[in-house]
């Protein structure tokens, strides 16, 4: 049974430079605003795209507020990856003033 408290977590402000950041939000959320350099794989596609993820480094998983990413990090951890949930999500990322970009060049925001 899934236990969210068993998933390692960090706050967005604690994310190390150069971290592999996996964004599991929906397409419209991603398009509105995401972290530069993040990799986008919707939560619903994670199983099918599992092989694209690195096994030799930590994978930091982010969503809007940390709930979907906790689920994804738990699943990835059970599958043998070193997955860490970004507990405050993109909402925390934005509040911390971390850089964001949008897909259409408009002012990025967390949808």
Kinemage of the C-alpha trace (Angstrom):
@kinemage 1
@onewidth
@group {chain A} dominant
@subgroup {mainchain}
@vectorlist {calphas} color= white
{ca unk a 1} P 0.000 0.000 0.000
{ca unk a 2} L 1.219 3.490 -0.886
{ca unk a 3} L 2.535 5.505 2.067
{ca unk a 4} L 3.298 9.145 1.195
{ca unk a 5} L 5.324 9.678 4.367
{ca unk a 6} L 7.802 7.032 3.161
{ca unk a 7} L 8.787 9.119 0.107
{ca unk a 8} L 11.919 11.283 0.492
{ca unk a 9} L 11.079 14.979 0.126
{ca unk a 10} L 12.737 18.344 -0.341
{ca unk a 11} L 11.344 21.838 -0.639
{ca unk a 12} L 11.766 23.581 -3.997
{ca unk a 13} L 14.188 26.081 -2.437
{ca unk a 14} L 16.461 23.149 -1.431
{ca unk a 15} L 16.714 21.623 -4.906
{ca unk a 16} L 20.398 21.256 -5.822
{ca unk a 17} L 21.784 23.004 -8.885
{ca unk a 18} L 21.773 20.773 -11.936
{ca unk a 19} L 19.177 18.400 -10.473
{ca unk a 20} L 17.165 16.170 -12.801
{ca unk a 21} L 13.678 17.633 -12.395
{ca unk a 22} L 10.705 15.598 -13.614
{ca unk a 23} L 7.454 17.564 -13.964
{ca unk a 24} L 4.421 15.240 -13.887
{ca unk a 25} L 1.711 17.883 -14.411
{ca unk a 26} L -0.767 17.985 -17.278
{ca unk a 27} L 0.109 19.612 -20.608
{ca unk a 28} L -1.750 22.881 -19.949
{ca unk a 29} L -0.077 23.257 -16.534
{ca unk a 30} L 3.346 22.674 -18.092
{ca unk a 31} L 2.645 25.143 -20.907
{ca unk a 32} L 1.627 27.895 -18.455
{ca unk a 33} L 4.887 27.766 -16.542
{ca unk a 34} L 7.640 25.307 -15.675
{ca unk a 35} L 11.199 25.215 -14.445
{ca unk a 36} L 13.858 25.708 -17.115
{ca unk a 37} L 15.513 22.397 -17.904
{ca unk a 38} L 12.728 20.297 -16.385
{ca unk a 39} L 11.600 17.141 -18.169
{ca unk a 40} L 7.857 16.818 -18.761
{ca unk a 41} L 6.185 13.429 -18.464
{ca unk a 42} L 2.517 13.550 -17.474
{ca unk a 43} L 1.665 11.335 -14.512
{ca unk a 44} L -0.637 9.250 -16.713
{ca unk a 45} L 2.248 8.495 -19.099
{ca unk a 46} L 4.840 7.704 -16.451
{ca unk a 47} L 4.505 3.936 -16.698
{ca unk a 48} L 4.938 3.938 -20.470
{ca unk a 49} L 7.906 6.341 -20.369
{ca unk a 50} L 9.653 4.899 -17.326
{ca unk a 51} L 12.617 3.760 -19.431
{ca unk a 52} L 13.458 7.373 -20.348
{ca unk a 53} L 14.330 8.265 -16.759
{ca unk a 54} L 17.888 8.106 -15.428
{ca unk a 55} L 18.795 5.310 -13.035
{ca unk a 56} L 22.232 6.692 -12.185
{ca unk a 57} L 21.149 9.889 -10.418
{ca unk a 58} L 18.448 11.340 -8.213
{ca unk a 59} L 15.163 12.196 -9.917
{ca unk a 60} L 13.329 15.103 -8.296
{ca unk a 61} L 9.609 14.918 -9.059
{ca unk a 62} L 7.408 18.024 -9.085
{ca unk a 63} L 3.740 18.863 -9.721
{ca unk a 64} L 1.623 21.855 -8.704
{ca unk a 65} L 1.493 21.374 -4.908
{ca unk a 66} L 3.309 18.097 -4.237
{ca unk a 67} L 0.522 15.518 -4.131
{ca unk a 68} L 0.791 13.956 -7.607
{ca unk a 69} L 4.578 14.136 -7.440
{ca unk a 70} L 4.574 12.279 -4.088
{ca unk a 71} L 2.582 9.496 -5.714
{ca unk a 72} L 4.929 9.449 -8.735
{ca unk a 73} L 8.083 9.528 -6.576
{ca unk a 74} L 6.745 6.636 -4.517
{ca unk a 75} L 6.039 4.576 -7.637
{ca unk a 76} L 9.445 5.370 -9.101
{ca unk a 77} L 11.133 4.525 -5.806
{ca unk a 78} L 9.383 1.165 -5.668
{ca unk a 79} L 10.620 0.545 -9.220
{ca unk a 80} L 14.222 1.100 -8.144
{ca unk a 81} L 14.850 4.745 -8.991
{ca unk a 82} L 16.206 7.235 -6.491
{ca unk a 83} L 13.137 9.516 -6.637
{ca unk a 84} L 12.566 12.507 -4.362
{ca unk a 85} L 9.331 14.484 -4.108
{ca unk a 86} L 9.462 18.279 -4.325
{ca unk a 87} L 6.994 18.734 -1.478
{ca unk a 88} L 5.846 22.300 -2.171
{ca unk a 89} L 5.580 21.827 -5.938
{ca unk a 90} L 5.560 24.534 -8.547
{ca unk a 91} L 3.440 26.699 -6.242
{ca unk a 92} L 6.341 26.746 -3.780
{ca unk a 93} L 8.789 27.162 -6.647
{ca unk a 94} L 7.001 30.345 -7.747
{ca unk a 95} L 6.734 31.712 -4.189
{ca unk a 96} L 10.478 31.118 -3.730
{ca unk a 97} L 11.109 33.252 -6.820
{ca unk a 98} L 12.799 30.460 -8.758
{ca unk a 99} L 12.951 30.920 -12.540
{ca unk a 100} L 10.067 29.787 -14.717
{ca unk a 101} L 9.378 29.776 -18.435
{ca unk a 102} L 6.196 29.259 -20.455
{ca unk a 103} L 5.758 27.419 -23.732
{ca unk a 104} L 4.307 30.425 -25.584
{ca unk a 105} L 6.678 33.110 -24.331
{ca unk a 106} L 3.992 34.764 -22.174
{ca unk a 107} L 4.612 35.571 -18.534
{ca unk a 108} L 4.849 32.171 -16.824
{ca unk a 109} L 2.506 31.246 -13.993
{ca unk a 110} L 1.516 28.149 -12.030
{ca unk a 111} L -1.757 26.783 -13.366
